[in-house]
Amino acid sequence: SVVLALLGTLLVAVPGLAATGKVPPRHTSILGTDVRAAPARLKPGEFLWVPEVSPQGPVVMVVSLPEQKAYVYRNGVLIGASTVSTGKKGHETPTGVFTILQKHEDHYSNIYDSAPMPYMQRLTWSGVALHAGRLPGYPASHGCVRMPYDFAQKLYGATKTGLTVVVSYDQAFSSTAPH
């Protein structure tokens, strides 16, 4: 797909994102589960976070709108996956390649009645962000990407401003980890 090709190009083009010559194991077992297969079984509000499979290096996040899931890669290795809730009809989450512009641990919406947005990571200056929030199992936000509270907290600790976030209509990012 176009997004996977773009992500692959990004991983090669950005210094430090390309593989370091070490080949990650094809199957990393977590409680007897292939990490790349586990995200498919996540139910609303569930997540997977295994940063130890790739403890250092640049991070890239991919949000799949049809799957309502987010995938976090470090050095091209899947280290996290989560269910999400993106923008509902009329408030769709925009697709594209974004960077985290701003981070605020205890943020409240300037647009929607001071709604709490814990662990907010801003993607646009017009109000789209990653943050902890309600996860009903379908798109329900005003354009933001809501995540489970604990996942949002862990992600917040693993990211810096400038992190690349891809929001796409594509699927199957966990089984086709970018290299």
Protein Blocks (a to p, Z undefined) as FASTA:
>chain_A
ZZlmmmmmmmmmpghkacehiacdfbdceehiafklmmmmpcehiacddfklomgccddd
dddfklopacddeehiafbdcddddddehiaccedddddfbdcfbacdfklgoiacehia
cfbfnopacdddddehpafbehiacddfklmmmmmmmpcehiacdddfbehklmmccZZ
